[in-house]
Amino acid sequence: MTARRAAALLALAVMVAACGDASPTPNGPCPTAAPTADVARTILAGAATARTTTNKGDIVITLDPSTAPIATANFVALARCGFYDGLSFHRIVAGFIIQAGDPQTRTNHADFSGLGGGDPGYRFTVEVANPDERYPAYTVAMANGIQYPPGACAPMTNVDSNGSQFFITVADAPQLCPVYSVLGRVTAGRDVVDRIRAIPVNQRSVPLDPVIISHLAIEAAASASPAG
């Protein structure tokens, strides 16, 4: 082998190594439908926590798919494809919830007509929570459009309305009917949730200071100590 050829091969090897080190693994395509039960089990294998990084701090959610495996797996799949990156918490109701997951907020973090109506391009059946669910503070659950009669919790319409939006309770919410699929609990960053819930809002509960999710990462094991 000539010295010139050896030098060329060495340069090529250095270039390939550099590219391998510097190139991140791209996100896979986002789902076009909710997973089946079998696929959900595969998606959830090793998925322990969801770290939501915002411009106000990190919120760590310990996932609990025990009552809503399809909804939890769908949340995990959307997070892994980068669906939630760039979205905002578009709704804050004092003493009640903060809510995120509308893809329309990727390009508009302010108030606009139709805000809160976005989804990932599909809807799926709501997995009803445990009948005794009381949604304590820092519960994470799917938002949906279920409607029920006044004074009753029996669903009336729109039971196929899970999508991508989720909420975090900021106080105990026993008044909620158990028709919201529970994804887990906030176990670290509760102080961040508390800061977000205190942000001033307009008459439609849209925060005046945008709370933007820069990245929502699924982690294989809890990496943060529980918050008090």
Solvent accessible surface area in square Angstrom, and as a share of the most:
residue,aa,sasa,rsa
1,M,166,0.74
2,T,91,0.53
3,A,91,0.71
4,R,215,0.79
5,R,143,0.52
6,A,42,0.33
7,A,60,0.47
8,A,62,0.48
9,L,75,0.38
10,L,120,0.60
11,A,54,0.42
12,L,100,0.50
13,A,57,0.44
14,V,90,0.52
15,M,123,0.55
16,V,96,0.55
17,A,58,0.45
18,A,55,0.43
19,C,83,0.49
20,G,58,0.56
21,D,130,0.67
22,A,80,0.62
23,S,73,0.47
24,P,115,0.73
25,T,126,0.73
26,P,112,0.70
27,N,94,0.48
28,G,44,0.42
29,P,136,0.85
30,C,54,0.33
31,P,36,0.23
32,T,122,0.71
33,A,60,0.47
34,A,26,0.20
35,P,17,0.11
36,T,86,0.50
37,A,56,0.44
38,D,93,0.48
39,V,76,0.44
40,A,1,0.01
41,R,154,0.56
42,T,103,0.60
43,I,30,0.15
44,L,27,0.14
45,A,75,0.58
46,G,52,0.50
47,A,15,0.12
48,A,31,0.24
49,T,0,0.00
50,A,0,0.00
51,R,54,0.20
52,T,1,0.01
53,T,45,0.26
54,T,10,0.06
55,N,86,0.44
56,K,50,0.21
57,G,24,0.23
58,D,51,0.26
59,I,0,0.00
60,V,4,0.02
61,I,1,0.00
62,T,50,0.29
63,L,15,0.08
64,D,60,0.31
65,P,47,0.30
66,S,90,0.58
67,T,55,0.32
68,A,1,0.00
69,P,55,0.35
70,I,33,0.17
71,A,0,0.00
72,T,0,0.00
73,A,0,0.00
74,N,0,0.00
75,F,0,0.00
76,V,0,0.00
77,A,18,0.14
78,L,0,0.00
79,A,3,0.02
80,R,111,0.40
81,C,15,0.09
82,G,15,0.14
83,F,21,0.09
84,Y,1,0.00
85,D,36,0.19
86,G,23,0.22
87,L,0,0.00
88,S,2,0.01
89,F,1,0.00
90,H,10,0.05
91,R,93,0.34
92,I,3,0.02
93,V,39,0.22
94,A,88,0.68
95,G,53,0.51
96,F,46,0.19
97,I,4,0.02
98,I,0,0.00
99,Q,18,0.08
100,A,0,0.00
101,G,0,0.00
102,D,0,0.00
103,P,29,0.18
104,Q,67,0.30
105,T,1,0.00
106,R,97,0.35
107,T,129,0.75
108,N,57,0.29
109,H,52,0.23
110,A,58,0.45
111,D,55,0.29
112,F,44,0.18
113,S,110,0.71
114,G,46,0.44
115,L,25,0.12
116,G,31,0.30
117,G,49,0.47
118,G,10,0.09
119,D,43,0.22
120,P,26,0.16
121,G,69,0.66
122,Y,24,0.09
123,R,107,0.39
124,F,19,0.08
125,T,81,0.47
126,V,11,0.06
127,E,35,0.15
128,V,80,0.46
129,A,4,0.03
130,N,74,0.38
131,P,107,0.67
132,D,108,0.56
133,E,22,0.10
134,R,133,0.48
135,Y,0,0.00
136,P,55,0.35
137,A,28,0.21
138,Y,33,0.12
139,T,0,0.00
140,V,0,0.00
141,A,0,0.00
142,M,0,0.00
143,A,16,0.13
144,N,31,0.16
145,G,27,0.26
146,I,15,0.08
147,Q,111,0.49
148,Y,68,0.26
149,P,46,0.29
150,P,137,0.86
151,G,94,0.90
152,A,41,0.32
153,C,60,0.36
154,A,64,0.49
155,P,61,0.39
156,M,119,0.53
157,T,71,0.41
158,N,73,0.37
159,V,65,0.38
160,D,78,0.40
161,S,3,0.02
162,N,0,0.00
163,G,5,0.05
164,S,1,0.01
165,Q,15,0.07
166,F,0,0.00
167,F,10,0.04
168,I,1,0.00
169,T,0,0.00
170,V,3,0.02
171,A,34,0.27
172,D,97,0.50
173,A,1,0.01
174,P,83,0.52
175,Q,123,0.55
176,L,23,0.12
177,C,9,0.05
178,P,27,0.17
179,V,4,0.02
180,Y,30,0.11
181,S,0,0.00
182,V,6,0.03
183,L,0,0.00
184,G,0,0.00
185,R,75,0.27
186,V,0,0.00
187,T,35,0.20
188,A,12,0.09
189,G,14,0.13
190,R,60,0.22
191,D,84,0.43
192,V,8,0.05
193,V,0,0.00
194,D,46,0.24
195,R,124,0.45
196,I,0,0.00
197,R,87,0.32
198,A,80,0.62
199,I,21,0.11
200,P,91,0.57
201,V,55,0.32
202,N,49,0.25
203,Q,189,0.84
204,R,129,0.47
205,S,26,0.17
206,V,5,0.03
207,P,7,0.04
208,L,116,0.58
209,D,64,0.33
210,P,46,0.29
211,V,0,0.00
212,I,52,0.26
213,I,0,0.00
214,S,68,0.44
215,H,84,0.38
216,L,1,0.00
217,A,28,0.22
218,I,31,0.16
219,E,41,0.18
220,A,80,0.62
221,A,67,0.52
222,A,69,0.53
223,S,79,0.51
224,A,37,0.29
225,S,89,0.57
226,P,113,0.71
227,A,31,0.24
228,G,107,1.03
